[in-house]
């Protein structure tokens, strides 16, 4: 029996959606974060308070642009970030002020 190896080529570069500032309508932004991520309201608020925060991680460009538009409509300052060949931070990277690198917090759901 012969083994076959297939190379998968992906033209789509994943994007992160990074929340930079809440703006004047904090509750609207937290509700939008909840709708986009599927997190509870409490976790969405915790994520939105610790800025900058990665709201969506490794999504296609169209989804990232739609999420950025929804967050901006809610009054937030945010943007899509192209992810290319970076390592994902571990829990050891999430230090407090002055401790370790400044890595946005990540919440997983599922």
Protein Blocks (a to p, Z undefined) as FASTA:
>chain_A
ZZdddddddfbdcdddddfbgbjmlmlmmmmmmmmnopafklmmmmmmmccddfbghiaf
klmmmmmmmmmmnopacdddddehiacddfklmccehiajaddddddeZZ
